């Protein structure tokens, strides 16, 4: 360590994925080279894919023109098309993917189960039930449209997700939270949540049912800065808190007894991790609907790309943003029919879920 607390690194012997000891003042830790490079690569890819997506449409704009316009050097027509018409959709997609990827990484690390995510734990179902209730019971299609553009839907989704998480936590608690029990309870409550959604749709008029169905598929269509700003403000608070939980998550992986011996208040730590993960998922669901399988797939892809024993939080967040923006670009420009982004991510994620189940069954035999 150099004077003044500067950063120094020490490499291990030659290896394809070198480990480095990083010291910042009195703090130190061992990181892998891939864990440092993966977020950088994901961020660069996200910027490029986002720029390509912004340039595609009825009024095509080249990649260099998009990048030039984003830094304030484009003409007025390009600035209007990019900043007012196309950028909000891409920004919402990136923020939704970031929130879901980070939420999935938190839950999977906490539960020590690759099948745990807001999708499988019923958190998305709870948020969806509350949001659909707002749309259907909001007093008609005009009221529903007003709530869709304001904070009513976001608040409802957050309340529904928090209530579902509380029930999951309470029912799964047995002198601590077991990951297997957590998944089973979450699947059961998720079924209840989607049953409530189906009941609400059957008693609604056709206009509200159509609006709710479109929202339930997970779509970025017609997204504006009205959805982007509340989500950005929520992530401005939640992302630093989530990244700050990395050390606590690493200790919780060794079990409750070891965590207590190391001075961690297990109950409070578990509740904090769940609360942050639920708020991230609820904010994403409120902005774009339940975009399926992102929170399930991305953390497992990230841990395989970065190495290590648990999903890296920052890399999972950036890869989640990359997946949603890329899926939206695919849905708008490659497929013969324009589909909501949630359908594309479900097509990608469902086979991966089946692969995880088959792989888990083979490992136990």
C-alpha positions as CSV (number, residue, x, y, z in Angstrom):
1,X,0.0,0.0,0.0
2,X,1.3,3.4,-0.9
3,X,1.2,6.5,1.3
4,X,-2.1,8.4,1.5
5,X,-4.3,5.4,1.0
6,X,-3.9,5.1,-2.8
7,X,-4.9,2.0,-4.7
8,X,-2.3,-0.7,-5.2
9,X,-2.7,-4.1,-6.8
10,X,-0.9,-7.4,-6.5
11,X,-1.3,-10.1,-9.1
12,X,-1.3,-13.8,-8.4
13,X,0.8,-16.2,-10.5
14,X,0.1,-16.5,-14.2
15,X,-3.5,-17.5,-14.9
16,X,-6.0,-16.8,-17.6
17,X,-8.3,-15.0,-15.1
18,X,-5.8,-13.3,-12.8
19,X,-6.8,-12.4,-9.3
20,X,-5.7,-9.1,-7.9
21,X,-5.6,-7.8,-4.3
22,X,-7.0,-4.3,-4.3
23,X,-6.3,-2.1,-1.3
24,X,-8.0,1.3,-0.6
25,X,-6.7,2.7,2.6
26,X,-7.4,0.1,5.4
27,X,-9.7,-1.9,3.1
28,X,-8.6,-4.6,0.8
29,X,-10.2,-7.3,-1.3
30,X,-9.5,-9.9,-4.0
31,X,-11.1,-9.4,-7.4
32,X,-10.9,-11.2,-10.7
33,X,-9.8,-9.6,-13.9
34,X,-13.0,-10.7,-15.6
35,X,-15.1,-9.2,-12.8
36,X,-13.4,-5.8,-13.6
37,X,-13.7,-6.1,-17.4
38,X,-17.2,-7.4,-17.7
39,X,-19.0,-4.3,-16.5
40,X,-16.9,-2.1,-18.8
41,X,-17.6,-4.3,-21.8
42,X,-21.3,-4.5,-20.9
43,X,-21.5,-0.7,-20.6
44,X,-19.9,-0.1,-24.0
45,X,-22.2,-2.6,-25.6
46,X,-25.2,-1.0,-24.0
47,X,-24.3,2.4,-25.3
48,X,-23.7,1.1,-28.8
49,X,-26.9,-1.0,-28.9
50,X,-28.9,1.9,-27.5
51,X,-27.6,4.2,-30.2
52,X,-28.4,1.7,-32.9
53,X,-31.9,1.3,-31.5
54,X,-32.5,5.1,-31.3
55,X,-31.5,5.4,-35.0
56,X,-33.9,2.8,-36.2
57,X,-37.4,3.8,-37.2
58,X,-39.5,5.5,-40.0
59,X,-37.0,8.3,-39.9
60,X,-33.6,6.5,-39.9
61,X,-30.6,8.2,-38.3
62,X,-27.1,6.9,-38.6
63,X,-25.1,5.7,-35.6
64,X,-22.6,8.6,-35.7
65,X,-25.4,11.1,-36.1
66,X,-27.1,9.6,-33.1
67,X,-24.0,9.9,-31.0
68,X,-23.4,13.4,-32.2
69,X,-26.9,14.4,-31.4
70,X,-26.7,12.9,-27.9
71,X,-23.8,15.2,-27.1
72,X,-25.7,18.2,-28.5
73,X,-24.2,18.5,-32.0
74,X,-27.1,17.3,-34.1
75,X,-29.6,19.4,-36.1
76,X,-33.0,20.4,-34.7
77,X,-34.9,17.7,-36.5
78,X,-32.6,14.9,-35.2
79,X,-32.7,16.4,-31.7
80,X,-36.5,16.4,-31.6
81,X,-36.8,12.8,-33.0
82,X,-34.1,11.4,-30.7
83,X,-34.7,13.3,-27.4
84,X,-38.5,13.5,-27.5
85,X,-39.7,10.5,-29.5
86,X,-37.1,7.7,-29.2
87,X,-34.8,8.3,-26.3
88,X,-37.5,7.9,-23.6
89,X,-38.3,4.4,-24.8
90,X,-34.7,3.3,-24.7
91,X,-33.9,5.0,-21.4
92,X,-36.9,3.3,-19.8
93,X,-35.9,0.0,-21.3
94,X,-32.3,0.3,-20.0
95,X,-33.4,1.4,-16.5
96,X,-36.0,-1.5,-16.3
97,X,-33.3,-4.0,-17.3
98,X,-30.9,-2.5,-14.9
99,X,-33.4,-2.7,-12.0
100,X,-34.4,-6.3,-12.8
101,X,-30.9,-7.6,-13.3
102,X,-29.8,-6.1,-10.0
103,X,-32.9,-7.4,-8.2
104,X,-32.4,-10.9,-9.5
105,X,-28.8,-10.9,-8.4
106,X,-29.7,-9.8,-4.9
107,X,-32.4,-12.4,-4.5
108,X,-30.4,-15.3,-6.0
109,X,-27.4,-14.5,-3.8
110,X,-29.6,-14.1,-0.7
111,X,-31.6,-17.3,-1.4
112,X,-28.5,-19.2,-2.7
113,X,-30.8,-20.6,-5.4
114,X,-30.4,-19.9,-9.2
115,X,-34.2,-20.3,-9.6
116,X,-35.0,-17.4,-7.2
117,X,-36.1,-14.1,-8.9
118,X,-39.0,-11.7,-8.8
119,X,-40.6,-13.8,-11.5
120,X,-40.6,-17.1,-9.6
121,X,-41.1,-15.6,-6.1
122,X,-44.4,-14.0,-7.0
123,X,-43.2,-10.4,-6.5
124,X,-44.0,-9.5,-10.1
125,X,-47.4,-11.2,-9.7
126,X,-48.2,-9.1,-6.6
127,X,-47.1,-5.9,-8.3
128,X,-49.2,-6.9,-11.4
129,X,-52.3,-7.6,-9.3
130,X,-52.1,-4.2,-7.6
131,X,-51.5,-2.4,-10.9
132,X,-54.3,-4.2,-12.8
133,X,-56.6,-3.3,-9.9
134,X,-55.8,0.3,-10.4
135,X,-56.4,0.1,-14.1
136,X,-59.6,-1.9,-13.8
137,X,-61.1,-0.3,-10.7
138,X,-59.9,3.2,-11.4
139,X,-63.2,4.4,-12.7
140,X,-63.2,3.8,-16.4
141,X,-60.8,3.9,-19.3
142,X,-60.2,7.7,-18.9
143,X,-59.2,7.3,-15.3
144,X,-57.0,4.3,-16.2
145,X,-55.3,6.3,-18.9
146,X,-54.6,9.1,-16.4
147,X,-53.2,6.7,-13.8
148,X,-51.0,5.1,-16.5
149,X,-49.3,8.4,-17.1
150,X,-49.0,9.4,-13.5
151,X,-47.7,8.0,-10.2
152,X,-50.8,6.0,-9.3
153,X,-49.7,2.9,-11.1
154,X,-46.2,3.1,-9.8
155,X,-47.4,3.4,-6.2
156,X,-49.9,0.6,-6.6
157,X,-47.2,-1.7,-8.0
158,X,-44.8,-0.9,-5.2
159,X,-47.5,-1.6,-2.6
160,X,-48.4,-4.9,-4.2
161,X,-44.8,-6.0,-4.4
162,X,-44.0,-5.0,-0.8
163,X,-47.1,-6.8,0.5
164,X,-46.2,-9.9,-1.4
165,X,-42.7,-9.8,-0.2
166,X,-43.9,-9.4,3.4
167,X,-46.1,-12.5,3.1
168,X,-43.3,-14.5,1.5
169,X,-40.8,-13.5,4.2
170,X,-43.3,-14.2,7.0
171,X,-44.4,-17.6,5.6
172,X,-40.8,-18.7,4.7
173,X,-39.4,-17.6,8.1
174,X,-38.3,-20.5,10.4
175,X,-35.4,-19.1,12.6
176,X,-34.1,-17.6,9.4
177,X,-35.0,-17.8,5.7
178,X,-34.2,-21.0,3.8
179,X,-33.8,-20.5,0.0
180,X,-35.8,-23.7,-0.9
181,X,-38.7,-22.7,1.3
182,X,-38.5,-19.2,-0.1
183,X,-38.9,-20.4,-3.6
184,X,-41.8,-22.7,-2.8
185,X,-43.7,-20.0,-0.9
186,X,-43.1,-17.5,-3.7
187,X,-44.4,-19.9,-6.3
188,X,-47.6,-20.4,-4.3
189,X,-48.2,-16.7,-3.8
190,X,-47.4,-16.0,-7.4
191,X,-50.2,-18.3,-8.5
192,X,-52.5,-16.5,-6.1
193,X,-51.5,-13.1,-7.6
194,X,-52.0,-14.1,-11.2
195,X,-55.4,-15.7,-10.2
196,X,-56.4,-12.2,-8.8
197,X,-55.2,-10.7,-12.1
198,X,-57.4,-13.1,-14.1
199,X,-60.4,-12.4,-11.9
200,X,-60.0,-8.6,-12.3
201,X,-59.8,-9.0,-16.1
202,X,-63.0,-11.0,-16.3
203,X,-65.0,-8.3,-14.4
204,X,-63.6,-5.3,-16.3
205,X,-64.9,-3.7,-19.5
206,X,-63.2,-4.4,-22.7
207,X,-61.3,-1.1,-22.9
208,X,-59.7,-1.5,-19.5
209,X,-59.1,-5.2,-20.0
210,X,-57.2,-4.4,-23.2
211,X,-55.1,-1.7,-21.5
212,X,-54.3,-4.1,-18.6
213,X,-53.4,-7.0,-21.0
214,X,-51.0,-4.8,-23.0
215,X,-49.4,-3.7,-19.8
216,X,-49.1,-7.3,-18.5
217,X,-47.1,-8.4,-21.5
218,X,-44.3,-6.0,-20.5
219,X,-44.0,-3.3,-23.1
220,X,-42.0,-0.2,-23.9
221,X,-44.5,1.1,-26.4
222,X,-45.4,4.8,-25.9
223,X,-43.1,5.2,-23.0
224,X,-42.2,8.9,-22.3
225,X,-40.1,10.8,-19.8
226,X,-43.1,10.6,-17.4
227,X,-42.2,7.0,-16.8
228,X,-38.4,7.5,-17.1
229,X,-37.9,10.2,-14.5
230,X,-39.7,8.4,-11.5
231,X,-37.8,5.2,-12.3
232,X,-34.5,7.1,-12.6
233,X,-35.0,8.8,-9.3
234,X,-35.9,5.5,-7.6
235,X,-32.7,3.8,-9.0
236,X,-30.6,6.8,-7.9
237,X,-31.4,5.8,-4.3
238,X,-31.7,2.0,-4.6
239,X,-28.7,1.2,-6.8
240,X,-26.1,2.6,-4.4
241,X,-27.8,0.9,-1.5
242,X,-27.9,-2.4,-3.4
243,X,-24.2,-2.2,-4.3
244,X,-23.4,-1.4,-0.7
245,X,-25.0,-4.7,0.4
246,X,-22.3,-6.7,-1.5
247,X,-20.2,-7.5,1.7
248,X,-23.3,-8.5,3.7
249,X,-24.4,-10.8,0.9
250,X,-21.0,-12.4,0.8
251,X,-21.2,-13.1,4.5
252,X,-24.8,-14.4,4.4
253,X,-23.7,-17.0,1.8
254,X,-21.9,-18.9,4.6
255,X,-25.0,-19.4,6.6
256,X,-26.8,-17.6,9.5
257,X,-24.5,-19.0,12.2
258,X,-21.4,-17.8,10.5
259,X,-22.9,-14.4,9.7
260,X,-23.8,-13.9,13.4
261,X,-20.3,-14.9,14.5
262,X,-19.0,-12.2,12.2
263,X,-21.2,-9.6,13.7
264,X,-24.0,-9.5,11.1
265,X,-27.5,-9.0,12.4
266,X,-29.0,-11.7,10.2
267,X,-32.7,-10.8,10.5
268,X,-32.1,-7.1,9.7
269,X,-29.7,-7.9,6.9
270,X,-32.1,-10.4,5.3
271,X,-34.9,-7.9,5.5
272,X,-32.8,-5.1,4.0
273,X,-31.7,-7.3,1.0
274,X,-35.3,-8.4,0.4
275,X,-36.7,-4.8,0.7
276,X,-34.2,-3.4,-1.8
277,X,-34.7,-6.2,-4.3
278,X,-38.5,-5.9,-4.1
279,X,-38.3,-2.1,-4.5
280,X,-36.1,-2.5,-7.6
281,X,-38.5,-5.1,-9.1
282,X,-41.6,-3.0,-8.3
283,X,-40.1,0.1,-9.8
284,X,-39.3,-1.8,-13.0
285,X,-42.8,-3.4,-13.2
286,X,-44.5,-0.1,-12.6
287,X,-42.6,1.5,-15.5
288,X,-43.0,-1.2,-18.2
289,X,-45.1,-4.0,-16.8
290,X,-43.7,-7.4,-15.8
291,X,-40.9,-8.0,-18.3
292,X,-40.4,-11.7,-17.7
293,X,-37.2,-13.7,-17.0
294,X,-34.7,-10.9,-17.1
295,X,-34.1,-11.1,-13.4
296,X,-33.9,-14.9,-13.6
297,X,-31.5,-15.3,-16.6
298,X,-29.2,-12.3,-16.3
299,X,-27.5,-13.0,-12.9
300,X,-26.7,-16.6,-14.0
301,X,-25.2,-15.4,-17.3
302,X,-23.2,-12.8,-15.3
303,X,-21.8,-15.2,-12.8
304,X,-20.7,-17.5,-15.7
305,X,-19.0,-14.7,-17.6
306,X,-17.4,-13.1,-14.5
307,X,-16.6,-16.2,-12.6
308,X,-16.8,-16.4,-8.8
309,X,-19.3,-18.0,-6.5
310,X,-22.2,-15.5,-6.7
311,X,-23.7,-13.2,-9.3
312,X,-21.8,-9.9,-9.6
313,X,-24.2,-7.0,-8.8
314,X,-22.9,-4.3,-11.1
315,X,-22.4,-6.6,-14.1
316,X,-25.8,-8.2,-13.6
317,X,-27.4,-4.7,-13.6
318,X,-25.6,-3.7,-16.8
319,X,-26.3,-7.0,-18.6
320,X,-30.0,-6.7,-17.6
321,X,-30.1,-3.3,-19.3
322,X,-28.3,-4.7,-22.3
323,X,-30.8,-7.6,-22.6
324,X,-33.9,-5.4,-22.4
325,X,-32.6,-2.8,-24.9
326,X,-31.4,-5.6,-27.3
327,X,-34.7,-7.5,-27.0
328,X,-36.6,-4.3,-27.8
329,X,-34.4,-3.7,-30.8
330,X,-35.0,-7.2,-32.0
331,X,-38.7,-7.0,-31.5
332,X,-39.0,-3.7,-33.5
333,X,-36.6,-4.3,-36.3
334,X,-35.9,-8.0,-36.9
335,X,-39.1,-9.9,-36.3
336,X,-41.9,-9.7,-38.9
337,X,-44.4,-8.5,-36.3
338,X,-43.6,-5.9,-33.7
339,X,-43.9,-7.6,-30.3
340,X,-43.8,-6.3,-26.8
341,X,-40.3,-6.6,-25.2
342,X,-41.7,-8.9,-22.5
343,X,-42.6,-11.6,-25.1
344,X,-39.1,-11.6,-26.5
345,X,-37.4,-11.9,-23.1
346,X,-39.9,-14.7,-22.2
347,X,-38.9,-16.6,-25.4
348,X,-35.3,-16.2,-24.4
349,X,-35.7,-17.0,-20.7
350,X,-38.2,-19.9,-20.7
351,X,-35.7,-22.3,-22.4
352,X,-33.0,-21.2,-20.0
353,X,-35.3,-21.9,-17.0
354,X,-36.0,-25.4,-18.4
355,X,-32.2,-25.9,-18.8
356,X,-31.6,-24.9,-15.2
357,X,-34.2,-27.4,-14.0
358,X,-32.8,-30.3,-16.1
359,X,-29.3,-29.4,-15.1
360,X,-30.3,-29.4,-11.4
361,X,-32.0,-32.7,-11.7
362,X,-29.0,-34.3,-13.3
363,X,-26.7,-33.0,-10.6
364,X,-28.8,-34.6,-7.9
365,X,-28.8,-38.1,-9.6
